[in-house]
Amino acid sequence: NQANSLVREAVKSNGASTEPLAKLLQKTFDQEKFSQTACHLLICTTRLPDFKETVYAFDPSAVEENLHWLLASASFYPAMQAQKINDAYYIDGGYRNNLPIDVALQQGATECITVDVQGPGINKRTVLTEETAQLSLGSPWSLGSFLVFDAQRSLDNMTLGYLETLKVFGKYQGHWYTFEKTVDFQPLWRGFLKELRQTDPLLYQELKKKEFWKKMRKFYQQDVPFEQWGRILIECSAKVLYLAPTVIYEQETILTALAEKIALKAVEEADAWSITEWLSYYRDRFFVLSEQNRFFFFYRTQQLNLPALQQIRRRYPLTALMAAYSHYLLKGAENG
């Protein structure tokens, strides 16, 4: 409903009004604080109608003009109205330069911390010299549609960014999820492998194949070092079951969350999901052979070692391994 309303308004008025955002900026901008900072702020916009990239240097003494340029940099035309400044119209800089590292380099930057918020637009290919250091931050999770304005979703996205930053700087560990540095699943993983070798030798043999770990890396979207396999498999299971990624997990809390999801066999729907996220949810929930449904099937038939089941597990070894490992961990948690 929110998106439909925005589209209707944009069509009628050549873009949704930016007046509410303008009032918010005027209300929250602190001229005194800004004049005290030594930081140099540059704003990237796109000029209409020639779509020329335009960079504006924030001037502490020109408050009104600064706020107009800030509005322009946030105006994703035609969804939002273009901003008229000095007889020209300007819109979001992402149309020409979504991650303007080159602008910082032109100003003499030698250390770049870049934050990719998955906004639509063009990312220029910038080649860094050996004298320039870059730290790239970006969540592996979808941040939803930038046209759906939902307060809780915004807070969740900021939390994802904050946790990702802390992981990059070594305070926490994990890729899809965030764990305390003290969490170590490797002893449990080794115990699981010993049991799997006895209970399901066919699935155990799949782990020795290069093809399996190619699939694993593709699913995890990162390298899968041997010394982290225990945690990585837990993360994969948690992702299939839609566990909340905005939580800092310990061993006990992640296992409790997994157990609750498996018991409910349900995913909490969110009002602020994007169309892509809704489609992914319905595919996983209702498509018989979805990753999630396969996980539940393998989990509930884990203690059955019929030849037919073993063959099915070999056909879907990654999902079968997630379910087997989760079953082993939760069985151990129940037994203390």
C-alpha positions in Angstrom: 0.0 0.0 0.0 2.8 2.4 0.8 4.6 1.7 -2.5 1.3 2.1 -4.5 0.6 5.4 -2.8 4.1 6.7 -3.5 3.8 5.7 -7.2 0.4 7.4 -7.6 1.7 10.6 -6.0 4.8 10.5 -8.1 2.8 10.1 -11.4 0.5 13.0 -10.5 3.1 15.5 -9.4 6.2 14.4 -11.4 7.7 12.9 -8.3 6.7 12.6 -4.7 7.2 15.7 -2.7 10.5 16.1 -0.8 8.9 18.8 1.5 8.7 16.4 4.5 12.4 15.6 4.1 13.2 19.2 3.8 11.4 20.0 7.1 13.2 17.2 8.8 16.6 18.4 7.6 15.8 22.0 8.8 14.7 20.7 12.1 17.7 18.4 12.8 20.6 20.3 11.2 22.8 21.9 13.8 24.7 24.8 12.3 26.9 25.4 15.3 28.0 21.7 15.6 28.8 21.5 11.9 30.9 24.7 11.9 33.0 23.1 14.6 34.0 20.0 12.6 37.2 19.7 10.6 35.6 17.1 8.2 35.2 18.1 4.6 31.8 17.0 3.2 31.2 16.5 -0.5 27.8 15.9 -2.0 27.3 14.0 -5.4 24.3 14.9 -7.5 23.2 14.5 -11.1 22.2 17.5 -13.2 19.2 17.4 -15.5 18.6 17.1 -18.4 22.1 16.2 -19.5 22.7 13.8 -16.6 26.1 15.4 -15.7 27.7 14.4 -12.5 27.9 17.4 -10.2 29.9 17.5 -6.9 29.1 20.2 -4.4 31.4 21.1 -1.5 29.4 21.6 1.7 29.8 25.2 2.9 29.3 25.7 6.7 28.2 29.3 6.2 25.5 28.6 3.6 22.9 26.6 5.5 19.9 27.0 3.1 21.9 26.2 0.0 23.5 23.2 1.7 20.1 21.7 2.6 19.0 22.1 -1.0 22.0 20.1 -2.2 21.4 17.5 0.4 17.8 17.1 -0.8 19.0 16.9 -4.4 21.4 14.0 -3.5 18.5 12.1 -2.0 16.0 12.8 -4.8 15.6 9.5 -6.8 13.8 10.9 -9.7 11.1 10.2 -11.0 10.0 8.6 -7.7 10.9 11.8 -6.0 10.9 15.4 -7.3 14.0 16.9 -8.7 15.5 19.9 -6.8 15.8 23.3 -8.5 19.1 25.0 -7.6 20.3 28.1 -9.5 18.0 27.6 -12.5 19.0 24.0 -12.9 17.5 20.7 -11.7 19.5 18.1 -9.7 18.7 14.6 -8.6 20.4 11.6 -6.8 24.1 11.3 -7.6 23.7 7.5 -7.9 22.5 7.9 -11.5 26.1 8.7 -12.4 28.3 7.7 -9.4 26.7 5.6 -6.7 29.9 4.9 -4.7 32.1 8.0 -5.4 35.5 6.7 -4.3 37.1 8.7 -7.2 35.7 11.9 -5.8 37.5 11.3 -2.5 40.7 10.3 -4.3 40.6 13.6 -6.3 40.5 15.4 -2.9 43.7 13.7 -1.8 42.2 10.8 0.3 44.7 8.0 1.0 42.4 5.9 3.2 38.9 5.1 2.0 36.1 3.5 4.1 33.3 2.7 1.6 29.8 1.7 2.6 27.6 0.0 0.0 23.9 0.3 1.0 22.8 -1.5 -2.2 21.1 1.6 -3.6 20.2 1.6 -7.3 22.6 3.3 -9.7 26.0 3.1 -11.3 29.1 2.1 -9.4 32.2 3.4 -11.2 35.1 1.1 -11.5 37.9 2.9 -9.6 41.5 1.6 -9.6 43.3 2.3 -6.4 47.0 2.8 -6.3 49.3 1.0 -3.9 49.4 4.2 -1.7 45.7 4.1 -1.1 44.0 1.8 1.4 40.4 0.8 1.1 38.0 -0.8 3.6 34.7 -1.9 2.0 31.6 -2.4 4.2 28.4 -3.9 3.0 25.8 -6.3 4.4 25.3 -9.7 2.7 21.6 -9.3 3.4 19.0 -7.6 1.2 18.2 -4.2 2.7 14.8 -4.1 1.0 13.3 -1.5 -1.2 14.5 2.1 -0.6 11.0 3.3 -1.6 9.3 1.6 1.3 9.7 3.8 4.3 9.4 1.7 7.4 10.9 2.8 10.7 11.7 -0.7 12.0 13.2 -1.8 8.7 15.5 1.2 8.7 16.6 0.4 12.3 17.2 -3.2 11.3 19.3 -2.1 8.3 21.4 0.2 10.5 21.9 -2.6 12.9 23.1 -4.9 10.1 25.6 -2.2 9.0 26.8 -1.7 12.5 27.3 -5.4 13.1 29.1 -5.8 9.8 31.5 -3.0 10.7 32.3 -4.6 14.0 33.0 -7.9 12.3 35.3 -6.3 9.8 37.2 -4.7 12.7 37.5 -8.1 14.4 35.2 -7.6 17.4 32.8 -10.3 16.3 32.8 -13.2 13.8 30.5 -14.6 11.2 29.2 -13.8 7.7 25.5 -14.0 7.4 25.2 -13.9 11.2 27.1 -12.3 14.1 28.7 -14.4 16.8 30.8 -13.6 19.9 34.5 -14.2 19.3 34.5 -16.9 22.0 32.0 -19.1 20.1 33.7 -22.2 18.7 31.7 -25.0 17.0 34.7 -26.9 15.8 34.8 -29.5 18.7 31.1 -30.2 18.0 31.7 -30.4 14.2 34.4 -33.0 14.7 32.1 -35.0 16.9 29.4 -34.8 14.2 31.7 -36.0 11.5 32.6 -39.1 13.5 29.0 -39.9 14.0 28.1 -39.2 10.4 30.8 -41.5 9.2 29.0 -44.3 11.0 25.3 -43.4 10.5 25.4 -42.2 6.9 28.6 -43.2 5.1 27.2 -42.1 1.7 26.7 -38.5 2.8 30.0 -38.6 4.6 31.7 -39.5 1.3 30.0 -36.5 -0.4 32.0 -34.2 1.9 35.2 -35.3 0.3 34.2 -34.2 -3.2 35.3 -30.8 -4.6 31.9 -30.3 -6.2 30.3 -30.3 -2.7 32.5 -27.5 -1.5 32.0 -25.5 -4.7 28.2 -25.6 -3.9 29.0 -24.7 -0.3 31.0 -21.6 -1.3 28.3 -20.6 -3.8 25.6 -20.8 -1.1 27.6 -19.1 1.6 28.9 -16.5 -0.8 32.4 -16.5 0.8 35.3 -18.8 1.3 34.7 -21.7 3.7 38.0 -22.3 5.6 38.2 -25.7 7.3 38.7 -24.3 10.7 35.3 -22.5 10.5 33.1 -25.3 9.0 31.3 -25.9 12.3 30.1 -22.3 12.4 29.5 -21.9 8.7 27.1 -24.9 8.6 25.1 -23.3 11.4 24.9 -20.0 9.6 23.6 -21.8 6.4 20.9 -23.6 8.4 20.0 -20.3 10.1 19.6 -18.6 6.8 17.4 -21.3 5.3 15.2 -21.0 8.4 15.1 -17.2 8.3 16.6 -16.5 11.7 17.0 -12.9 12.6 20.4 -11.5 11.5 20.2 -8.5 13.8 21.1 -10.4 16.9 24.6 -11.2 18.4 24.5 -14.9 19.0 26.3 -17.2 21.4 26.3 -21.0 21.0 23.3 -21.5 23.3 21.2 -18.7 21.8 21.7 -19.8 18.2 20.7 -23.4 19.0 17.7 -22.2 20.9 16.6 -20.1 18.0 17.1 -23.0 15.5 15.0 -25.3 17.7 12.2 -22.8 17.9 12.1 -22.3 14.2 12.1 -26.1 13.5 9.3 -26.6 16.1 7.2 -23.9 14.5 8.1 -24.7 10.9 7.2 -21.1 10.1 8.7 -17.8 9.0 7.5 -14.5 10.5 6.3 -12.3 7.7 7.5 -8.7 7.6 5.4 -5.7 6.4 8.4 -3.9 5.0 9.9 -6.6 2.7 10.6 -5.8 -0.9 8.9 -7.6 -3.8 12.0 -9.7 -4.3 12.0 -10.7 -0.6 8.3 -11.6 -0.7 8.9 -13.8 -3.7 11.8 -15.6 -2.1 9.7 -16.1 1.1 6.8 -17.7 -0.8 9.1 -19.9 -2.9 10.8 -21.2 0.3 7.5 -21.6 2.1 5.2 -23.2 -0.5 7.4 -24.7 -3.2 7.7 -28.4 -2.4 11.4 -28.7 -3.3 12.5 -25.4 -1.8 15.6 -25.3 0.3 13.6 -24.9 3.4 11.2 -27.7 2.8 14.0 -30.0 1.9 15.7 -29.1 5.2 12.6 -29.9 7.2 12.2 -33.2 5.3 15.8 -34.3 6.0 15.6 -33.1 9.6 12.5 -35.1 10.4 13.8 -38.3 8.6 17.3 -38.0 10.1 17.0 -41.1 12.2 15.8 -43.2 9.3 18.6 -44.9 7.3 16.7 -46.5 4.5 18.6 -46.9 1.3 16.1 -44.7 -0.6 16.6 -41.9 1.9 20.4 -42.1 1.6 20.1 -41.8 -2.1 17.9 -38.7 -1.8 20.4 -37.1 0.7 23.2 -37.7 -1.8 21.2 -35.8 -4.4 20.9 -32.8 -2.1 24.0 -33.2 0.0 24.3 -29.6 1.2 20.8 -29.4 2.6 21.0 -32.9 3.9 24.2 -32.0 5.8 22.7 -28.8 7.2 19.8 -30.8 8.6 22.0 -33.7 9.9 24.3 -31.2 11.6 21.4 -29.2 13.1 19.8 -32.5 14.4 23.1 -33.5 16.0 23.6 -30.2 17.7 20.0 -29.9 19.0 20.0 -33.5 20.1 23.2 -32.8 22.1 21.6 -29.6 23.5 18.6 -31.6 24.7 20.9 -34.2 26.4 22.9 -31.4 28.1 
